[in-house]
Amino acid sequence: MAVALLLLTFLTFAVIDLLIGWRQKPRIAAAKAPAMPPTTAAVPAAPFLQPAFVDGFAVPEEYRYHHGHSWVYRERKNVARVGVDEFGAAIAGRIDGIELPKPGQWLRQGQKAWSFLKDGARVEMVSPAEGEVVEVNQEVLKNPSLLRSDPYGKGWLLSVYVPDEESTTRNLLPKSMVPAWVRESVERLYALQPQLAGAAAADGGRPAEDLLEGIPNADWSTTASDFFLTR
């Protein structure tokens, strides 16, 4: 009798132990499972630039342009990238430095926003967009030549939070008017020095690196400010 009771007690504890172990296995497995890596947001691809040229100057059709020779590209909803068109970069030429607004600063469309420095002189440009600066291009600050060598790519200047996209777009050049506007700018420049037309259109019709260097008596800050609407 005592032996039977002892066996029954042993079996009861064994069954209880198996049940407890069975219930704990999923928790232990879950605790030992490797953590999933955090989801990373996809980086937007760089815009494809259509090979659009007007009088030798690149004018990508995906961009919108301001009369002061700056451009806007919509990165995503309410965020725009800002820079200088190729004509403006060629007018600025071989600059020594760039001064950009700081993140958090509010820009008004058509008002002075950044500066180029050359031989102790300063030229300002106006913002093509209205909004808050969210990022500045540190690479172009370190290497200002990017503005001229790649004005629509590595030479971009700012990213801006634009709360009213419709208003910003409305005050930019209509796409249908961009070719005529570029031609008018080129004609104004060549009128200052007719011989410049041939010199500037080197390398198969592409503009020279620094257009104003071909005009002996041109004052860099005065002439550039005229084209940038900041004089």
N, C-alpha and C positions, 0 to 999 in steps of 0.2 A: 504493500500500500504506500509506504513511504517512498519507495523507489519510483512508483508510478507518478506520485505527486511531484517528485523532484524533476522527472522527465517533462511533465506537463509545464512546470514553471520555466524550465530551460527553453522549451519550444516557444512559450508565450513571449519571453524576452527576445528570442531570435527573430520572431515575426515582427515585433515592434521595432527592433533595430533595422530590419530590412525596409520597413515602411518609411522610417525617418530618413534613411539614406536615399531612398528613391525620390522623396519629395525635395531633398536638398540638391540633387544633381543638376537640375536646370539652373538654379541660382549660381552654383559654382561655375558652371559652363559659361553663364552670362558674364560673370565677373572676370573670367580669364580671357574672354573674347577680345581681340585687338580693337582699339578705338578706330573708327572710321576717320580718314583725313578730312579736314574742313573743306567745304566746297569753295572753290575759287571762282571769282567772276571772270567771264571771258573778256579778254582785252580787245577793244574794237580794232578792226583792221584799218590800216591807213587808207585814205580815200584813193581811188584810182583816178589819176589825172589824165583827162582827155588831152591829146596833143593839139590844143588850140593856140594859134599864134596870130597876133595882129602887128603888122609892121616889124616883125622879128621878135616881139615880146610875148612871152608865154602868158596866157590868160585862161587858166583852167575853167571849164564851164560849170564845174560843181561848186565854185565859190561865188560869193556875192561881194560886190565892190562898193567902196565909198569914194566920193569925189576927191578925197584927200589922199588917194592911192594906198589905202589899207583894205584888207579883205576880211570876210567873216566866213567861217565854215561851221555848219551845225554838227557838233559831235554827237549829241543826243538831246533828248527833250530838255529845253531850257538851259543848255550848256553849249556855248559857242567858242571855237578857237579863233584867234585873231592874229593877223600878221600884216606884212607889207607886200604889195604886188611887185612884180619884177621890174616894172618901170621905176617905181619908187625906190627899190633897192639899188638900181643902177644910178639913180640920181644921188642917193646917199653915198654910194661908192665905197671906197676903202676907209671905213670908219675906225676910230680908236676904241670906242666903247658905246654901250647902250645903257640908259637908265630906264628901268621899268617900275610901274607902281607895285606896291606890296599887296599880297593876298589880304582880302578883307576890305580893300579900298573900293569905293563906289565910283564908277566911271559914267560920265554922261556922253551920249552920242554927239559927236561933232565938237567936243571940247578936248583941249590938249591932254594927252595921256602919257606919252613917253618921249624920250629924247635920244638923239644921236650926237656923239661927240667926235670932233675931228680937228686936230691942230689947234686946240684951245677954244674952238668955236662950238656952238650948240645949235641944233635944229630940232624943233618939236614936231610931233604928228598928233592928229586928232583920233579919237576912238571911233570905230565904225559901229560900235554896239553900246548899249546902256545896260549896266548891271554891276555886279560885284566880282572883283577879281578873285578867282579861286586857285589859280596856279600860274606861275611864271616859268618860262623856259630857262633853266639854269645853264644849259649848254650854250645857248646863244650869248648869255652874259659872259661866260668864260671865253667864248670864241666868236666875236662879233662878225667874222667873215662868213659865218653860216647864213647870215641875213642875205648876202649877195649870192652865195654859191647855191643855196637851196631855199629860196624865199617861201615856197609853199609846203616845204617838208620840215627838215631839221631847223630851219631858220624861223619857225613860228615864234610868237612873242608871249601871248597870254591865253589862258582859258577863262571865260567869263560866264557867271550865272546870269542868264537873261530872263527876267520874269515875264516880260512882254515881248515875245518873239515877233508877233505881228507888227508891232510898232517899229521895231528895229528893222525888219525887212522892208517896210513901207518907205523908209527914208534912205534906202540904198539905191544904187543905180538899177533900173530895170535891165534885165538880161539882154533885151533887144538893143539897148543903147550902148552896151559896153564896147563893142568894136569901134563905133564912131568916137566915143570918148577917148579911147586909147590913141586913135589916129590924131585927134585934136591935140592931145598932150605931146605926141611925138612931133607934130608940126610946130608947136610952140617952142619946143626945145631946139629944133633945127633952125628955126628962124633967128635964134640968137647967134648962130654960127653956121652958115650954110655948108661949109666944108666938113662939119661934124657928121653930116649924114653918111658920107662915105667911110669916115674913120670909125664911127660907132657901129656901122653895120659890117663889122669884121666877122670872120669865121662863118661864111655862108649866110649872111644876113642877121646873125645874132648880135645883140648889143654888146658894146664894150663893157668891161668890168666897172669902170668909173666914168660915167658920161661927162661929168662937168670938168674932168681933167683935160678934155679936148677943147675947152673954151678958155683961151688964155686970160681974158679979163673978167671972167665970171666969178662973182663972189659966192662961195659955196653956201653959206648960211642964208644969204638973201635969195638966191635962185631956188634952192631947195625949199625954203619956206613958202615961196610963191606957189610951187606945185603942191605942197602939203597943206595949203590953206591956213597957215599959222603966222603969216607975216602981218 
